[in-house]
């Protein structure tokens, strides 16, 4: 499977926030994140809204505002983030059975659904803390992004 850039940006933003909170800087502006991750601030603002809407991050207004983790990184499962941010349609027939003329007799749809669930189940085993367990390179990123 291939994740969309939107989901990729969301995962990278959460990793950045996890590492920066370890450094004592729990909040990061969208611009700071965009600069550190080399992503358009416009795209990252949309990602930040989605992360907040799904309860993975919180937004704070004001001079010291920005994005912060809403949960402990040890409690945040990568599979949950991917499920929330990624479109669930691996194939057009997942959303609309009429999208394909052979759907009624097709065995591929079930196989694809099982493969997608296996992929997500594996990601459910991984926490955000696992993703930043060896943060040396990430710490350098955060230091340059601050």
C-alpha positions, 0 to 999 in steps of 0.5 A, a space after each residue: 500500500 502507498 500512503 497519501 502525502 496528507 497521511 505522510 505529513 500527518 505522521 511526520 508532524 506527530 513525530 516532530 511534536 513527540 520529539 520536540 515535547 521531549 526537548 521541553 517544547 511541546 508546541 510548534 507553529 504550523 510554519 515551524 513544522 512546515 519549515 522543518 518538514 519541508 512542506 507547504 504551510 498551506 498543506 500542513 495547516 490542513 493536516 493540523 486541522 485533521 490531526 486536531 479534529 481526530 484528537 491526535 493533536 491540539 491547537 493553541 491560539 495566541 503568541 505561544 500557540 501552535 500544535 501540540 500532542 493531545 496524547 502521550 506518544 506511547 498511547 498513540 497508535 500509528 494504525 489509528 492515525 492512518 485510519 483517520 487520515 487515509 482514504 479507506 478506498 483501496 479500490 473503487 468498489 470499496 465505496 461504490 459496488 456499482 463502480 465495477 461491472 464484475 463486483 458481484 462475482 469478483 474475489 479480488 475485493 475481499 482479498 484487497 480488504 483483508 490485505 488492507 486490514 492486515 496492513 493496518 493491524 500491523 500499524 496498530 502494533 506501532 506507537 508514536 513513541 516507537 517511531 521516535 525511540 531513536 531520536 538522534 536524527 529527529 532531535 537534530 531536525 527539531 533543533 534546526 526547526 526551532 
